[in-house]
């Protein structure tokens, strides 16, 4: 499987940013995130919770992006 240089760069950037604990990670492309949002049947910007300690807003879109990764 040839994933291409751009995908490899994105994966390396995700690791370098500390967004992975060493487990495999996939780039959260717009298409992948949109598909996960679609199957929820909910609006992407619905806030479903608050993330401590700084009170970040957990939206359907943000949760979908994390699920893709």
Residue pairs with C-beta under 8 A, 6 or more apart in sequence:
7 27
10 27
11 25
11 26
11 27
14 20
14 25
14 27
14 69
15 22
15 25
19 25
19 69
20 69
25 69
26 32
26 68
26 69
27 68
27 69
28 64
28 65
28 66
28 68
28 69
29 68
32 68
33 61
33 64
33 65
33 68
36 64
36 67
36 68
37 44
37 60
37 61
37 64
40 60
40 64
42 60
43 60
44 59
44 60
44 61
44 64
45 59
45 60
45 61
46 59
46 60
47 57
47 58
47 59
48 58
48 59
48 60
48 63
49 58
50 56
50 57
50 58
51 57
51 58
